[in-house]
Amino acid sequence: MSYEDVFKDDLEFLDRALHEFLPSAEIYPQTLHQAMRYAVLGGGKRFRPVMVLAACETLGGTRQQAVFPAVALEFIHCYSLVQDDLPALDNDDLRRGQPTCHRKYGEATALLASDGLLTLAFELLARVKPAERAVQLVAEISTAAGTCGMIGGQSADLEAVSKAPDSALLDFVNIHKTGKLIKASAVSGALAAGADPESLRRIERYGESVGLAFQCVDDLQDGDGYLRYMTYGELNEKTRTLLKNARQEVAIFGAQAAKLVFLADFLEQRIPVKAT
C-alpha cells in the first residue's frame, strides 16, 4: 500500500485540524494570515504530524489526544521552511512547484508569517490537558526546535559552507537540523498517550534512528550531503541499518506499531537505485 493509502484517515484528520487552527484569511491583518495559510496548506507528506499520531496510537492513545502536538510540529516545520527559503539562507524561488512564501508575499510578510506559525504552535501546546503533559510537550518540542536542535543545526549548516565536510560535522548538522524535530514528533506522540518510561525510551530511540535516516535518504536522492565523503554503498548501508534499528525498537508493541514500522519502510522504499 502507498503512504497515502495507509495514512488516508490520518491525513484527512490533520487537514481538517490545520484548517481549523490556522487564523482565518479574513481576519485582520488579512495578508499576514493569508501568508500563514499559504505556508502550511500547500501540500506535503505531513511526515512529522503523521508520526505524532502513529506513536500515540502505538501506545494506546487517540488522535484527539495527539492533535495539538501534531499540528504544532507541522506549524514549526512550515515556519522553518519559510525561513530556509529566504534570500538570507537558501534563497529559493519555488517550493513544491509553487512560489515560495517570500516570493508571493514579500520578505517582510513571509518573515512575520513564519514567526506567527512558531508562536501559534506553542499557543496550541498550552491547550493540552493535563497541564503536566503540556509542560512535557513544550519542553520536548522547544528543545528540538531551538539552538540545541533545529536552529542550531541550521546555524552549523551555514558555517559548514566554508569548511571541508567531515562525518562529525555532517552528523551534527543532520541530527540537529532534521533529526531532532522528527525525534520530537515520535516522542510527542508517546507523551500525548501518557507513555510509561520504558516505552518512551523505545519511541525516543526509534525517532532518533528515523530522524537521521530521513536525511540520509534525502542525500541519497540528491547526491549531496553525506555523499560528499561517503560512497553510495556506505550511505545506503548506514541508512538501512538505522531503519532496521528503528523497527527493532518498536517491534515489542506488535501490531499496534504497524504505522511506525510503515514509516520506516516508506523511507527505505525511497532509497534510489544507484545509476550504473
N, C-alpha and C positions, 0 to 999 in steps of 0.2 A: 504493500500500500504506500501511497505517496504521503509526504508531510501534510499536505492539505487535507487528505482523507483522514489520517489519524487524528489530527487536531481540529477538524471541522467545527465541532461544537465549542471547543475552547476558543478558537479564533473568532467565532461569531459572538461569543460572550465578551471577549476582550474588545471587539469592535464597538459593541454597544456601550461598554464601560468607558472607553476612551472618548466617545462622543459625549457621553453624559458628564464626565468630569472636566472636560475642556470648557473654558468660558465660551459662551455663545458668540458667534461672529457679529451679532447685532449689538452687543454690549459695548458701550464707550469705554476706552478708545478702540473703535472697531478695527482699525488697521493692525494694531498690536495683536488683538485676539484672532484676527484672520491669519496673521503670520504664525501664531502658535498652532492653530489648527492645521495649517498648511504643512508645518514641520512634522507633525505627528501622523496625519491621516493620509500621507502619500504612499502608503503601501509598506511592504517589507514582510519578513517572516515572523516578526514578533517573537524571536527566539527566546529572549530573556523573560518576558511575562509568561510565555508558554511553559518555560522551565519552572517558574514560581508555582503555577497551577499544578504541574506534574509532580513536583516534590511534595506539595501539600497533599495531593491525592494519594501519593505513595504511603504517607504516614496517617492516612485515615481522615484527612481534613476535607473541606469542601471548597468549591470555587469562591463562594461568598466570603469565607474566612480569608482567602488569599487575594481578593480583588484589589484592595488598597495597595499592598506592596507590589503587586503585579503591574498595576497602572503606573505607580510611582517610578518603578525601574524603567518602564518604557519612556516615560517623560524625561528621565535623566539621560537615557541613551540618546533620545532625539535631541535634547539640548546639546549633547556633546557633538553630535553630527553637524548641527548648525554652526557651532563654533569651529569645528575642524575644517569646514568648507570656506571659512572666511579668508580673505586675502592675506591676513597676518599669519595664517597657518598653512593649510593645503592649497588655498586659492582655487577651489573647484567651481565650475560653472554649472555642472549638472549632477543630479543625484537621482538614481532610478529613472533616468531618461527625461527628467523634468528640471527646470531651472532651480538652482539651489535657493534657499530662503533669502539670502542677501541679494541674489540677482533679481528676484521677484519683488522684494520689498525694500531693498536698500540695506546697507551695512548696519546703520544705527538701529533700525527696527528689528533686524534679524538678531542683533546682539541682545536687545531688550526682550525679544520673544524667547530666546534661549534662557535668559535669566528668569523670565516668568515661568517657564516649564520647570526649572530646577526648584524654585520656591514652591510652586504648586505641588510638586512631588512630596515635599515634607509636610505641607498642609494636609494632604491625604493621609500620610502616615500617622499624623496626630489624631486621626479619627479611629484608629484601631483600638479595639477593646479586647481584653482589659488593658489598662494603662501600662502595666508592666510589660506587656507584649509590644506595645507601641514603642516603649523605650528601647527594647531589644532590637527592634527593626530599624529604628532611627540610628542606633549605634552601628549596626552592621552595614547599613546602606551608606551612611555618611562617610564611614571609614573607607569603604570600597570606592566611593566616588571622589574622595578628597586627595590631598597631596601624598598620602601613603597608599593611594590606589590609582584610579584612572587619571586624575590630573597630574600626579607625579610621573606616571608613565608617559603622558603626553609631553611633559617638560623634558624628560630624559630622551624622548624620541627627537625632539628639536635639537638637543645638544649632540645627539649621535650623528647628525648630518655632517659635522665637521670632524668626526672621528672614524678611525678604521673599525669596521664591525668585528665583534668577537662574541663568543657564546654567552658570556656573563652579561654583557650589556644588552644583547637582544633578549635574553631570558627576562631581565628586569623590565624592559620596555613591554614585552608581550604579556608577562604575568600581570603587570600593573595596568597598562593602558587598556587591555582587552579582558584578561582573565579575571581580574578582581570583581568586576561587575557581574560577570557570568557566575562566578562562585557565589556572590551575594544573592543572585537570583535563586539558586538552589537552596541556600541556607535560609533565605527569607520564606520560601515555601514551607520549609521544615518548621521554622519558628511559628508561622501562622497556624500550623497544625498542632502546636504545643508539643514538639518533639522531645523525647527523653534524651539525656546527654549522649548516650552511645549512638542512637540513631542520628542525632545532629552531627556527630563527628563523621559518620559514614557519608552523610549527604555533603558535608563540607569537603571531604576528600574527593568525592565524585565531582563536585563543582570545580575544584582545583584542576583536576585532570581534563575535564571537558573544556574549561576556560582556556587552557594553554593549547589544547588540540584544535580549538576553533581557529586560533591564529595560525597554527601550523598548516591547516587546510587552506586558509587564505593564501599563505606564502607558496604552497604547492601550486595553487591555481594561478597566482600572479607571477611566479618565477622570481620572487624577490624575498626580502627578509632573511630568514634562516638560510635560504639557498645562496646567499652571498658568501657563506663559508662552509655549508654542508652540501653533500651531494643529494640528489633526488632520493636515492635509495636510503640514505641515512635519515633524512627527514621523514620519509614515508614510514620507516620502521619506528621512529620516535613517536609519530602521530598515532599509529596503530597500537603501540604499547600504552600510550596514555588512555586511549579509548577502551582498551581491554581492561586496564586498571579501574576505569570508571564503572564499567559494567560489573566487575567483581565486587566493588564496594556496595552496590545496591542489590546484588543477587539474593541476599538474605531476605529481602522483602517480597520475593516471589512475584506473583502476577500483578500485585499492586504497583510494582515498579516498571511495568511494561512501557509506559510513556517515557520514563527516564532512559531506559535501555534503547528505545527507539531513537531518542535524540542523539545518543552516541552512535548508533547505527547510521543515522542520517548523515552525520558528519563524515563517517568512514566512506559512505557511498559517494561523497562529493570529492574524494581524493582523485585527482585526474590521473589517467594513464599516461606515463611518460612518453612523449613523442619519440619515435625512432628515427 
